[in-house]
Amino acid sequence: MSLNLETLEKSIKALEKSINIYYSYKEDENKDLIETISSGVIQNFEIAYENSWKLIARWLDENISADTSHKTTKKGLFRLAGEYFLIDDVGIWIEFHNARNNTSY
C-alpha cells in the first residue's frame, strides 16, 4: 500500500519558502519583522517534522507490524526507519527530534 505524501510535500515546501524569506530579510533593521519571520520558520519546521515522523510510523505499521510505532519512541522510529532504508541518516533525524523538543520550550 502506498502512502499519500501530499501533506508532507506541502509542509516541506512551506518550510523551504519560509527559510528563503528569512534569509531575504535577516539583515533587516526591523527586529519585530525578523522575529515574526523566524517564528514562521520554526512553526513550519514543527509541521514538517510532525508530518515526517507520522508518515514513518504509518509506513512501519503497514509494512512491518500493525503496532510497530506504538512500541517505540520517536528515536526508535528513526532507528527502524534507517534499518528499512526510509531515511539515510538516523543521526540527523535524532537532531531534528531534539530541535523540535527545544522549539516547544
Gaussian input, Z-matrix of N, CA and C with variables (Angstrom, degrees):
# hf/3-21g

backbone

0 1
 N
 C     1     B1
 C     2     B2     1     A1
 N     3     B3     2     A2     1     D1
 C     4     B4     3     A3     2     D2
 C     5     B5     4     A4     3     D3
 N     6     B6     5     A5     4     D4
 C     7     B7     6     A6     5     D5
 C     8     B8     7     A7     6     D6
 N     9     B9     8     A8     7     D7
 C    10    B10     9     A9     8     D8
 C    11    B11    10    A10     9     D9
 N    12    B12    11    A11    10    D10
 C    13    B13    12    A12    11    D11
 C    14    B14    13    A13    12    D12
 N    15    B15    14    A14    13    D13
 C    16    B16    15    A15    14    D14
 C    17    B17    16    A16    15    D15
 N    18    B18    17    A17    16    D16
 C    19    B19    18    A18    17    D17
 C    20    B20    19    A19    18    D18
 N    21    B21    20    A20    19    D19
 C    22    B22    21    A21    20    D20
 C    23    B23    22    A22    21    D21
 N    24    B24    23    A23    22    D22
 C    25    B25    24    A24    23    D23
 C    26    B26    25    A25    24    D24
 N    27    B27    26    A26    25    D25
 C    28    B28    27    A27    26    D26
 C    29    B29    28    A28    27    D27
 N    30    B30    29    A29    28    D28
 C    31    B31    30    A30    29    D29
 C    32    B32    31    A31    30    D30
 N    33    B33    32    A32    31    D31
 C    34    B34    33    A33    32    D32
 C    35    B35    34    A34    33    D33
 N    36    B36    35    A35    34    D34
 C    37    B37    36    A36    35    D35
 C    38    B38    37    A37    36    D36
 N    39    B39    38    A38    37    D37
 C    40    B40    39    A39    38    D38
 C    41    B41    40    A40    39    D39
 N    42    B42    41    A41    40    D40
 C    43    B43    42    A42    41    D41
 C    44    B44    43    A43    42    D42
 N    45    B45    44    A44    43    D43
 C    46    B46    45    A45    44    D44
 C    47    B47    46    A46    45    D45
 N    48    B48    47    A47    46    D46
 C    49    B49    48    A48    47    D47
 C    50    B50    49    A49    48    D48
 N    51    B51    50    A50    49    D49
 C    52    B52    51    A51    50    D50
 C    53    B53    52    A52    51    D51
 N    54    B54    53    A53    52    D52
 C    55    B55    54    A54    53    D53
 C    56    B56    55    A55    54    D54
 N    57    B57    56    A56    55    D55
 C    58    B58    57    A57    56    D56
 C    59    B59    58    A58    57    D57
 N    60    B60    59    A59    58    D58
 C    61    B61    60    A60    59    D59
 C    62    B62    61    A61    60    D60
 N    63    B63    62    A62    61    D61
 C    64    B64    63    A63    62    D62
 C    65    B65    64    A64    63    D63
 N    66    B66    65    A65    64    D64
 C    67    B67    66    A66    65    D65
 C    68    B68    67    A67    66    D66
 N    69    B69    68    A68    67    D67
 C    70    B70    69    A69    68    D68
 C    71    B71    70    A70    69    D69
 N    72    B72    71    A71    70    D70
 C    73    B73    72    A72    71    D71
 C    74    B74    73    A73    72    D72
 N    75    B75    74    A74    73    D73
 C    76    B76    75    A75    74    D74
 C    77    B77    76    A76    75    D75
 N    78    B78    77    A77    76    D76
 C    79    B79    78    A78    77    D77
 C    80    B80    79    A79    78    D78
 N    81    B81    80    A80    79    D79
 C    82    B82    81    A81    80    D80
 C    83    B83    82    A82    81    D81
 N    84    B84    83    A83    82    D82
 C    85    B85    84    A84    83    D83
 C    86    B86    85    A85    84    D84
 N    87    B87    86    A86    85    D85
 C    88    B88    87    A87    86    D86
 C    89    B89    88    A88    87    D87
 N    90    B90    89    A89    88    D88
 C    91    B91    90    A90    89    D89
 C    92    B92    91    A91    90    D90
 N    93    B93    92    A92    91    D91
 C    94    B94    93    A93    92    D92
 C    95    B95    94    A94    93    D93
 N    96    B96    95    A95    94    D94
 C    97    B97    96    A96    95    D95
 C    98    B98    97    A97    96    D96
 N    99    B99    98    A98    97    D97
 C   100   B100    99    A99    98    D98
 C   101   B101   100   A100    99    D99
 N   102   B102   101   A101   100   D100
 C   103   B103   102   A102   101   D101
 C   104   B104   103   A103   102   D102
 N   105   B105   104   A104   103   D103
 C   106   B106   105   A105   104   D104
 C   107   B107   106   A106   105   D105
 N   108   B108   107   A107   106   D106
 C   109   B109   108   A108   107   D107
 C   110   B110   109   A109   108   D108
 N   111   B111   110   A110   109   D109
 C   112   B112   111   A111   110   D110
 C   113   B113   112   A112   111   D111
 N   114   B114   113   A113   112   D112
 C   115   B115   114   A114   113   D113
 C   116   B116   115   A115   114   D114
 N   117   B117   116   A116   115   D115
 C   118   B118   117   A117   116   D116
 C   119   B119   118   A118   117   D117
 N   120   B120   119   A119   118   D118
 C   121   B121   120   A120   119   D119
 C   122   B122   121   A121   120   D120
 N   123   B123   122   A122   121   D121
 C   124   B124   123   A123   122   D122
 C   125   B125   124   A124   123   D123
 N   126   B126   125   A125   124   D124
 C   127   B127   126   A126   125   D125
 C   128   B128   127   A127   126   D126
 N   129   B129   128   A128   127   D127
 C   130   B130   129   A129   128   D128
 C   131   B131   130   A130   129   D129
 N   132   B132   131   A131   130   D130
 C   133   B133   132   A132   131   D131
 C   134   B134   133   A133   132   D132
 N   135   B135   134   A134   133   D133
 C   136   B136   135   A135   134   D134
 C   137   B137   136   A136   135   D135
 N   138   B138   137   A137   136   D136
 C   139   B139   138   A138   137   D137
 C   140   B140   139   A139   138   D138
 N   141   B141   140   A140   139   D139
 C   142   B142   141   A141   140   D140
 C   143   B143   142   A142   141   D141
 N   144   B144   143   A143   142   D142
 C   145   B145   144   A144   143   D143
 C   146   B146   145   A145   144   D144
 N   147   B147   146   A146   145   D145
 C   148   B148   147   A147   146   D146
 C   149   B149   148   A148   147   D147
 N   150   B150   149   A149   148   D148
 C   151   B151   150   A150   149   D149
 C   152   B152   151   A151   150   D150
 N   153   B153   152   A152   151   D151
 C   154   B154   153   A153   152   D152
 C   155   B155   154   A154   153   D153
 N   156   B156   155   A155   154   D154
 C   157   B157   156   A156   155   D155
 C   158   B158   157   A157   156   D156
 N   159   B159   158   A158   157   D157
 C   160   B160   159   A159   158   D158
 C   161   B161   160   A160   159   D159
 N   162   B162   161   A161   160   D160
 C   163   B163   162   A162   161   D161
 C   164   B164   163   A163   162   D162
 N   165   B165   164   A164   163   D163
 C   166   B166   165   A165   164   D164
 C   167   B167   166   A166   165   D165
 N   168   B168   167   A167   166   D166
 C   169   B169   168   A168   167   D167
 C   170   B170   169   A169   168   D168
 N   171   B171   170   A170   169   D169
 C   172   B172   171   A171   170   D170
 C   173   B173   172   A172   171   D171
 N   174   B174   173   A173   172   D172
 C   175   B175   174   A174   173   D173
 C   176   B176   175   A175   174   D174
 N   177   B177   176   A176   175   D175
 C   178   B178   177   A177   176   D176
 C   179   B179   178   A178   177   D177
 N   180   B180   179   A179   178   D178
 C   181   B181   180   A180   179   D179
 C   182   B182   181   A181   180   D180
 N   183   B183   182   A182   181   D181
 C   184   B184   183   A183   182   D182
 C   185   B185   184   A184   183   D183
 N   186   B186   185   A185   184   D184
 C   187   B187   186   A186   185   D185
 C   188   B188   187   A187   186   D186
 N   189   B189   188   A188   187   D187
 C   190   B190   189   A189   188   D188
 C   191   B191   190   A190   189   D189
 N   192   B192   191   A191   190   D190
 C   193   B193   192   A192   191   D191
 C   194   B194   193   A193   192   D192
 N   195   B195   194   A194   193   D193
 C   196   B196   195   A195   194   D194
 C   197   B197   196   A196   195   D195
 N   198   B198   197   A197   196   D196
 C   199   B199   198   A198   197   D197
 C   200   B200   199   A199   198   D198
 N   201   B201   200   A200   199   D199
 C   202   B202   201   A201   200   D200
 C   203   B203   202   A202   201   D201
 N   204   B204   203   A203   202   D202
 C   205   B205   204   A204   203   D203
 C   206   B206   205   A205   204   D204
 N   207   B207   206   A206   205   D205
 C   208   B208   207   A207   206   D206
 C   209   B209   208   A208   207   D207
 N   210   B210   209   A209   208   D208
 C   211   B211   210   A210   209   D209
 C   212   B212   211   A211   210   D210
 N   213   B213   212   A212   211   D211
 C   214   B214   213   A213   212   D212
 C   215   B215   214   A214   213   D213
 N   216   B216   215   A215   214   D214
 C   217   B217   216   A216   215   D215
 C   218   B218   217   A217   216   D216
 N   219   B219   218   A218   217   D217
 C   220   B220   219   A219   218   D218
 C   221   B221   220   A220   219   D219
 N   222   B222   221   A221   220   D220
 C   223   B223   222   A222   221   D221
 C   224   B224   223   A223   222   D222
 N   225   B225   224   A224   223   D223
 C   226   B226   225   A225   224   D224
 C   227   B227   226   A226   225   D225
 N   228   B228   227   A227   226   D226
 C   229   B229   228   A228   227   D227
 C   230   B230   229   A229   228   D228
 N   231   B231   230   A230   229   D229
 C   232   B232   231   A231   230   D230
 C   233   B233   232   A232   231   D231
 N   234   B234   233   A233   232   D232
 C   235   B235   234   A234   233   D233
 C   236   B236   235   A235   234   D234
 N   237   B237   236   A236   235   D235
 C   238   B238   237   A237   236   D236
 C   239   B239   238   A238   237   D237
 N   240   B240   239   A239   238   D238
 C   241   B241   240   A240   239   D239
 C   242   B242   241   A241   240   D240
 N   243   B243   242   A242   241   D241
 C   244   B244   243   A243   242   D242
 C   245   B245   244   A244   243   D243
 N   246   B246   245   A245   244   D244
 C   247   B247   246   A246   245   D245
 C   248   B248   247   A247   246   D246
 N   249   B249   248   A248   247   D247
 C   250   B250   249   A249   248   D248
 C   251   B251   250   A250   249   D249
 N   252   B252   251   A251   250   D250
 C   253   B253   252   A252   251   D251
 C   254   B254   253   A253   252   D252
 N   255   B255   254   A254   253   D253
 C   256   B256   255   A255   254   D254
 C   257   B257   256   A256   255   D255
 N   258   B258   257   A257   256   D256
 C   259   B259   258   A258   257   D257
 C   260   B260   259   A259   258   D258
 N   261   B261   260   A260   259   D259
 C   262   B262   261   A261   260   D260
 C   263   B263   262   A262   261   D261
 N   264   B264   263   A263   262   D262
 C   265   B265   264   A264   263   D263
 C   266   B266   265   A265   264   D264
 N   267   B267   266   A266   265   D265
 C   268   B268   267   A267   266   D266
 C   269   B269   268   A268   267   D267
 N   270   B270   269   A269   268   D268
 C   271   B271   270   A270   269   D269
 C   272   B272   271   A271   270   D270
 N   273   B273   272   A272   271   D271
 C   274   B274   273   A273   272   D272
 C   275   B275   274   A274   273   D273
 N   276   B276   275   A275   274   D274
 C   277   B277   276   A276   275   D275
 C   278   B278   277   A277   276   D276
 N   279   B279   278   A278   277   D277
 C   280   B280   279   A279   278   D278
 C   281   B281   280   A280   279   D279
 N   282   B282   281   A281   280   D280
 C   283   B283   282   A282   281   D281
 C   284   B284   283   A283   282   D282
 N   285   B285   284   A284   283   D283
 C   286   B286   285   A285   284   D284
 C   287   B287   286   A286   285   D285
 N   288   B288   287   A287   286   D286
 C   289   B289   288   A288   287   D287
 C   290   B290   289   A289   288   D288
 N   291   B291   290   A290   289   D289
 C   292   B292   291   A291   290   D290
 C   293   B293   292   A292   291   D291
 N   294   B294   293   A293   292   D292
 C   295   B295   294   A294   293   D293
 C   296   B296   295   A295   294   D294
 N   297   B297   296   A296   295   D295
 C   298   B298   297   A297   296   D296
 C   299   B299   298   A298   297   D297
 N   300   B300   299   A299   298   D298
 C   301   B301   300   A300   299   D299
 C   302   B302   301   A301   300   D300
 N   303   B303   302   A302   301   D301
 C   304   B304   303   A303   302   D302
 C   305   B305   304   A304   303   D303
 N   306   B306   305   A305   304   D304
 C   307   B307   306   A306   305   D305
 C   308   B308   307   A307   306   D306
 N   309   B309   308   A308   307   D307
 C   310   B310   309   A309   308   D308
 C   311   B311   310   A310   309   D309
 N   312   B312   311   A311   310   D310
 C   313   B313   312   A312   311   D311
 C   314   B314   313   A313   312   D312

   B1=1.4537
   B2=1.5245
   B3=1.3206
   B4=1.4607
   B5=1.5285
   B6=1.3166
   B7=1.4576
   B8=1.5216
   B9=1.3126
   B10=1.4590
   B11=1.5314
   B12=1.3131
   B13=1.4694
   B14=1.5179
   B15=1.3182
   B16=1.4592
   B17=1.5345
   B18=1.3121
   B19=1.4599
   B20=1.5225
   B21=1.3199
   B22=1.4592
   B23=1.5233
   B24=1.3112
   B25=1.4624
   B26=1.5184
   B27=1.3322
   B28=1.4663
   B29=1.5285
   B30=1.3168
   B31=1.4624
   B32=1.5292
   B33=1.3217
   B34=1.4684
   B35=1.5240
   B36=1.3274
   B37=1.4677
   B38=1.5241
   B39=1.3314
   B40=1.4667
   B41=1.5274
   B42=1.3247
   B43=1.4639
   B44=1.5253
   B45=1.3223
   B46=1.4692
   B47=1.5233
   B48=1.3158
   B49=1.4593
   B50=1.5256
   B51=1.3225
   B52=1.4648
   B53=1.5273
   B54=1.3294
   B55=1.4669
   B56=1.5218
   B57=1.3354
   B58=1.4621
   B59=1.5252
   B60=1.3130
   B61=1.4666
   B62=1.5235
   B63=1.3178
   B64=1.4655
   B65=1.5291
   B66=1.3367
   B67=1.4566
   B68=1.5273
   B69=1.3148
   B70=1.4675
   B71=1.5235
   B72=1.3262
   B73=1.4685
   B74=1.5266
   B75=1.3142
   B76=1.4613
   B77=1.5270
   B78=1.3160
   B79=1.4700
   B80=1.5289
   B81=1.3228
   B82=1.4605
   B83=1.5326
   B84=1.3176
   B85=1.4624
   B86=1.5256
   B87=1.3055
   B88=1.4636
   B89=1.5377
   B90=1.3231
   B91=1.4667
   B92=1.5293
   B93=1.3406
   B94=1.4591
   B95=1.5241
   B96=1.3299
   B97=1.4657
   B98=1.5232
   B99=1.3262
   B100=1.4620
   B101=1.5296
   B102=1.3280
   B103=1.4624
   B104=1.5252
   B105=1.3181
   B106=1.4658
   B107=1.5218
   B108=1.3172
   B109=1.4693
   B110=1.5298
   B111=1.3175
   B112=1.4590
   B113=1.5311
   B114=1.3089
   B115=1.4650
   B116=1.5286
   B117=1.3278
   B118=1.4599
   B119=1.5211
   B120=1.3305
   B121=1.4702
   B122=1.5276
   B123=1.3241
   B124=1.4690
   B125=1.5148
   B126=1.3124
   B127=1.4628
   B128=1.5283
   B129=1.3259
   B130=1.4663
   B131=1.5258
   B132=1.3387
   B133=1.4608
   B134=1.5279
   B135=1.3319
   B136=1.4664
   B137=1.5277
   B138=1.3190
   B139=1.4629
   B140=1.5308
   B141=1.3402
   B142=1.4692
   B143=1.5273
   B144=1.3264
   B145=1.4596
   B146=1.5300
   B147=1.3206
   B148=1.4745
   B149=1.5320
   B150=1.3256
   B151=1.4639
   B152=1.5273
   B153=1.3332
   B154=1.4649
   B155=1.5142
   B156=1.3296
   B157=1.4621
   B158=1.5246
   B159=1.3326
   B160=1.4612
   B161=1.5307
   B162=1.3237
   B163=1.4570
   B164=1.5270
   B165=1.3278
   B166=1.4648
   B167=1.5222
   B168=1.3265
   B169=1.4696
   B170=1.5253
   B171=1.3248
   B172=1.4639
   B173=1.5327
   B174=1.3273
   B175=1.4650
   B176=1.5264
   B177=1.3321
   B178=1.4606
   B179=1.5244
   B180=1.3299
   B181=1.4673
   B182=1.5226
   B183=1.3176
   B184=1.4642
   B185=1.5231
   B186=1.3238
   B187=1.4577
   B188=1.5197
   B189=1.3069
   B190=1.4655
   B191=1.5263
   B192=1.3214
   B193=1.4580
   B194=1.5265
   B195=1.3057
   B196=1.4664
   B197=1.5264
   B198=1.3102
   B199=1.4599
   B200=1.5278
   B201=1.3122
   B202=1.4631
   B203=1.5243
   B204=1.3092
   B205=1.4606
   B206=1.5207
   B207=1.3156
   B208=1.4614
   B209=1.5274
   B210=1.3174
   B211=1.4632
   B212=1.5256
   B213=1.3087
   B214=1.4572
   B215=1.5315
   B216=1.3133
   B217=1.4628
   B218=1.5221
   B219=1.3124
   B220=1.4678
   B221=1.5275
   B222=1.3198
   B223=1.4686
   B224=1.5331
   B225=1.3165
   B226=1.4592
   B227=1.5196
   B228=1.3379
   B229=1.4738
   B230=1.5225
   B231=1.3413
   B232=1.4626
   B233=1.5255
   B234=1.3249
   B235=1.4744
   B236=1.5310
   B237=1.3336
   B238=1.4658
   B239=1.5260
   B240=1.3182
   B241=1.4695
   B242=1.5239
   B243=1.3214
   B244=1.4593
   B245=1.5220
   B246=1.3322
   B247=1.4649
   B248=1.5234
   B249=1.3306
   B250=1.4682
   B251=1.5317
   B252=1.3331
   B253=1.4591
   B254=1.5335
   B255=1.3310
   B256=1.4711
   B257=1.5241
   B258=1.3226
   B259=1.4605
   B260=1.5225
   B261=1.3170
   B262=1.4614
   B263=1.5241
   B264=1.3281
   B265=1.4558
   B266=1.5230
   B267=1.3157
   B268=1.4659
   B269=1.5225
   B270=1.3247
   B271=1.4715
   B272=1.5143
   B273=1.3254
   B274=1.4738
   B275=1.5216
   B276=1.3316
   B277=1.4636
   B278=1.5234
   B279=1.3201
   B280=1.4654
   B281=1.5311
   B282=1.3282
   B283=1.4741
   B284=1.5301
   B285=1.3406
   B286=1.4668
   B287=1.5293
   B288=1.3286
   B289=1.4634
   B290=1.5332
   B291=1.3295
   B292=1.4693
   B293=1.5237
   B294=1.3438
   B295=1.4652
   B296=1.5329
   B297=1.3145
   B298=1.4754
   B299=1.5164
   B300=1.3236
   B301=1.4651
   B302=1.5278
   B303=1.3308
   B304=1.4757
   B305=1.5231
   B306=1.3278
   B307=1.4706
   B308=1.5131
   B309=1.3203
   B310=1.4610
   B311=1.5213
   B312=1.2917
   B313=1.4515
   B314=1.4828
   A1=109.04
   A2=116.99
   A3=120.35
   A4=109.65
   A5=114.31
   A6=120.51
   A7=109.97
   A8=115.96
   A9=121.81
   A10=108.55
   A11=116.00
   A12=121.92
   A13=113.56
   A14=117.78
   A15=121.84
   A16=112.80
   A17=117.38
   A18=120.62
   A19=110.87
   A20=116.58
   A21=120.68
   A22=110.70
   A23=117.10
   A24=120.79
   A25=111.18
   A26=117.36
   A27=121.04
   A28=111.12
   A29=116.93
   A30=119.29
   A31=111.32
   A32=117.55
   A33=120.42
   A34=110.25
   A35=117.48
   A36=120.32
   A37=111.10
   A38=117.42
   A39=121.06
   A40=110.40
   A41=116.96
   A42=120.93
   A43=110.78
   A44=116.70
   A45=120.28
   A46=111.28
   A47=116.76
   A48=121.22
   A49=111.01
   A50=116.89
   A51=119.32
   A52=111.26
   A53=117.82
   A54=120.93
   A55=109.94
   A56=117.23
   A57=120.77
   A58=111.49
   A59=116.72
   A60=120.36
   A61=109.83
   A62=116.84
   A63=120.22
   A64=110.36
   A65=117.27
   A66=120.21
   A67=112.47
   A68=117.00
   A69=120.36
   A70=111.97
   A71=116.69
   A72=121.01
   A73=114.34
   A74=119.30
   A75=120.57
   A76=114.26
   A77=117.56
   A78=120.99
   A79=112.44
   A80=116.78
   A81=121.39
   A82=109.26
   A83=115.52
   A84=120.42
   A85=112.58
   A86=117.48
   A87=121.61
   A88=108.60
   A89=115.23
   A90=120.92
   A91=112.31
   A92=117.48
   A93=119.98
   A94=110.72
   A95=116.00
   A96=120.45
   A97=110.31
   A98=117.01
   A99=121.71
   A100=110.22
   A101=116.70
   A102=120.47
   A103=111.41
   A104=116.34
   A105=120.55
   A106=111.11
   A107=116.65
   A108=120.40
   A109=109.96
   A110=116.81
   A111=121.20
   A112=110.86
   A113=116.72
   A114=120.73
   A115=110.70
   A116=116.35
   A117=120.47
   A118=112.02
   A119=116.45
   A120=120.52
   A121=109.44
   A122=116.03
   A123=120.15
   A124=110.73
   A125=117.26
   A126=120.22
   A127=111.21
   A128=117.01
   A129=120.23
   A130=111.34
   A131=117.37
   A132=120.75
   A133=109.95
   A134=116.61
   A135=120.50
   A136=111.51
   A137=116.82
   A138=121.19
   A139=110.62
   A140=117.04
   A141=120.47
   A142=110.42
   A143=116.77
   A144=120.77
   A145=110.51
   A146=116.68
   A147=120.66
   A148=110.84
   A149=116.61
   A150=119.83
   A151=111.44
   A152=116.57
   A153=121.24
   A154=112.06
   A155=117.06
   A156=117.52
   A157=111.36
   A158=117.26
   A159=119.12
   A160=111.10
   A161=116.53
   A162=120.12
   A163=110.83
   A164=116.60
   A165=120.73
   A166=109.96
   A167=116.49
   A168=121.19
   A169=110.53
   A170=116.69
   A171=120.52
   A172=110.68
   A173=116.67
   A174=120.19
   A175=110.12
   A176=116.66
   A177=120.12
   A178=111.34
   A179=116.70
   A180=120.17
   A181=111.80
   A182=117.01
   A183=120.79
   A184=113.42
   A185=116.97
   A186=119.71
   A187=115.02
   A188=117.99
   A189=120.86
   A190=109.92
   A191=115.70
   A192=121.19
   A193=107.62
   A194=116.50
   A195=121.36
   A196=113.80
   A197=117.97
   A198=119.03
   A199=113.10
   A200=117.27
   A201=121.67
   A202=111.49
   A203=117.71
   A204=120.63
   A205=112.62
   A206=117.31
   A207=120.55
   A208=112.17
   A209=115.93
   A210=120.69
   A211=112.88
   A212=117.77
   A213=119.35
   A214=110.93
   A215=114.52
   A216=121.53
   A217=109.45
   A218=116.75
   A219=119.30
   A220=110.17
   A221=117.00
   A222=119.04
   A223=109.92
   A224=116.46
   A225=120.47
   A226=111.85
   A227=115.81
   A228=119.73
   A229=110.74
   A230=115.93
   A231=119.19
   A232=110.84
   A233=116.72
   A234=119.03
   A235=110.65
   A236=116.26
   A237=120.12
   A238=111.13
   A239=115.95
   A240=120.12
   A241=110.38
   A242=116.96
   A243=120.82
   A244=111.71
   A245=116.33
   A246=120.62
   A247=111.77
   A248=116.50
   A249=121.22
   A250=112.66
   A251=116.66
   A252=123.78
   A253=113.77
   A254=116.63
   A255=119.88
   A256=110.32
   A257=116.37
   A258=122.31
   A259=108.42
   A260=116.10
   A261=120.91
   A262=113.03
   A263=116.61
   A264=121.26
   A265=110.13
   A266=116.17
   A267=121.10
   A268=110.13
   A269=117.16
   A270=121.56
   A271=113.00
   A272=117.36
   A273=119.85
   A274=110.49
   A275=117.18
   A276=120.16
   A277=111.33
   A278=116.73
   A279=119.45
   A280=109.31
   A281=117.11
   A282=120.21
   A283=110.77
   A284=117.35
   A285=120.38
   A286=110.19
   A287=115.72
   A288=121.10
   A289=110.24
   A290=115.84
   A291=120.11
   A292=111.41
   A293=116.20
   A294=120.15
   A295=110.10
   A296=116.51
   A297=120.75
   A298=110.26
   A299=116.67
   A300=119.90
   A301=110.98
   A302=116.50
   A303=120.06
   A304=112.22
   A305=118.31
   A306=120.12
   A307=111.39
   A308=116.93
   A309=120.62
   A310=111.84
   A311=116.81
   A312=120.65
   A313=109.11
   D1=128.65
   D2=179.35
   D3=-88.81
   D4=147.74
   D5=-179.78
   D6=-96.46
   D7=147.49
   D8=177.13
   D9=-79.56
   D10=117.40
   D11=-177.70
   D12=-96.92
   D13=1.84
   D14=-172.92
   D15=-57.58
   D16=-46.29
   D17=-178.99
   D18=-64.06
   D19=-42.35
   D20=177.78
   D21=-62.48
   D22=-46.03
   D23=179.86
   D24=-60.17
   D25=-42.32
   D26=178.82
   D27=-64.25
   D28=-40.67
   D29=-178.80
   D30=-68.92
   D31=-34.87
   D32=177.25
   D33=-68.91
   D34=-41.09
   D35=177.33
   D36=-62.97
   D37=-39.83
   D38=178.06
   D39=-64.45
   D40=-39.93
   D41=177.22
   D42=-63.99
   D43=-47.39
   D44=178.41
   D45=-58.93
   D46=-43.13
   D47=179.72
   D48=-62.77
   D49=-44.74
   D50=-178.99
   D51=-66.94
   D52=-35.63
   D53=176.84
   D54=-64.51
   D55=-44.13
   D56=178.76
   D57=-61.70
   D58=-40.29
   D59=178.08
   D60=-65.77
   D61=-42.25
   D62=177.96
   D63=-56.79
   D64=-47.93
   D65=-179.60
   D66=-65.12
   D67=-28.10
   D68=177.48
   D69=-70.35
   D70=-29.82
   D71=-173.83
   D72=-114.90
   D73=1.37
   D74=-171.12
   D75=-61.84
   D76=-22.16
   D77=178.96
   D78=-94.78
   D79=1.23
   D80=-179.81
   D81=-62.01
   D82=145.09
   D83=-179.13
   D84=-76.85
   D85=-15.86
   D86=179.93
   D87=-80.36
   D88=95.14
   D89=-176.24
   D90=-65.05
   D91=-30.05
   D92=176.80
   D93=-65.12
   D94=-38.92
   D95=177.34
   D96=-62.90
   D97=-46.80
   D98=-179.14
   D99=-62.29
   D100=-41.41
   D101=179.28
   D102=-64.76
   D103=-39.80
   D104=178.65
   D105=-66.19
   D106=-43.79
   D107=178.23
   D108=-64.57
   D109=-42.36
   D110=178.67
   D111=-60.45
   D112=-40.81
   D113=177.47
   D114=-62.21
   D115=-37.96
   D116=177.15
   D117=-64.89
   D118=-39.68
   D119=177.16
   D120=-61.85
   D121=-45.81
   D122=-179.68
   D123=-61.60
   D124=-44.89
   D125=-179.95
   D126=-63.13
   D127=-42.78
   D128=178.73
   D129=-66.00
   D130=-35.33
   D131=174.89
   D132=-62.71
   D133=-46.66
   D134=-179.76
   D135=-58.56
   D136=-42.35
   D137=-179.38
   D138=-66.34
   D139=-45.68
   D140=179.58
   D141=-63.36
   D142=-40.41
   D143=178.64
   D144=-62.78
   D145=-48.20
   D146=-179.49
   D147=-60.53
   D148=-45.52
   D149=178.21
   D150=-61.25
   D151=-37.46
   D152=-178.89
   D153=-65.44
   D154=-52.88
   D155=-175.38
   D156=-69.00
   D157=-31.95
   D158=177.90
   D159=-67.20
   D160=-37.23
   D161=177.16
   D162=-67.54
   D163=-40.69
   D164=175.82
   D165=-59.59
   D166=-46.87
   D167=-179.68
   D168=-60.81
   D169=-43.50
   D170=-179.85
   D171=-62.59
   D172=-43.16
   D173=179.69
   D174=-61.92
   D175=-46.23
   D176=-179.79
   D177=-62.36
   D178=-41.89
   D179=178.58
   D180=-63.28
   D181=-38.40
   D182=-177.57
   D183=-80.23
   D184=-26.44
   D185=-172.91
   D186=-111.81
   D187=-17.97
   D188=-179.49
   D189=-110.32
   D190=-63.51
   D191=179.73
   D192=-158.94
   D193=144.91
   D194=-173.69
   D195=-59.01
   D196=-22.35
   D197=-178.20
   D198=-121.48
   D199=21.74
   D200=-179.37
   D201=-55.23
   D202=-47.68
   D203=-174.87
   D204=-70.22
   D205=-19.63
   D206=-178.49
   D207=-85.44
   D208=-10.42
   D209=-175.74
   D210=-100.94
   D211=4.49
   D212=-174.72
   D213=-143.66
   D214=168.07
   D215=175.77
   D216=-83.25
   D217=174.46
   D218=176.57
   D219=-64.14
   D220=-39.45
   D221=176.98
   D222=-62.01
   D223=-38.37
   D224=175.80
   D225=-63.88
   D226=-38.39
   D227=176.10
   D228=-59.98
   D229=-42.78
   D230=-178.99
   D231=-66.36
   D232=-37.09
   D233=176.83
   D234=-63.76
   D235=-43.95
   D236=176.79
   D237=-63.00
   D238=-41.41
   D239=179.11
   D240=-60.88
   D241=-36.68
   D242=175.64
   D243=-66.24
   D244=-41.63
   D245=179.35
   D246=-62.78
   D247=-33.80
   D248=-178.98
   D249=-98.09
   D250=14.31
   D251=174.04
   D252=61.86
   D253=29.64
   D254=174.12
   D255=-81.31
   D256=-28.96
   D257=176.68
   D258=-132.43
   D259=153.03
   D260=-178.34
   D261=-89.50
   D262=-37.07
   D263=-171.21
   D264=-125.56
   D265=97.27
   D266=-178.92
   D267=-61.59
   D268=-39.10
   D269=-178.19
   D270=-57.73
   D271=-42.09
   D272=-179.46
   D273=-68.08
   D274=-33.85
   D275=177.96
   D276=-69.55
   D277=-33.57
   D278=174.49
   D279=-68.42
   D280=-36.70
   D281=174.29
   D282=-63.30
   D283=-41.49
   D284=175.86
   D285=-59.09
   D286=-42.49
   D287=179.69
   D288=-60.63
   D289=-46.89
   D290=179.14
   D291=-63.51
   D292=-40.11
   D293=178.62
   D294=-64.09
   D295=-41.02
   D296=178.49
   D297=-61.40
   D298=-43.34
   D299=178.11
   D300=-62.69
   D301=-38.41
   D302=179.87
   D303=-68.99
   D304=-31.39
   D305=-179.73
   D306=-71.62
   D307=-20.76
   D308=-179.90
   D309=-75.11
   D310=-16.86
   D311=-176.69
   D312=-115.31

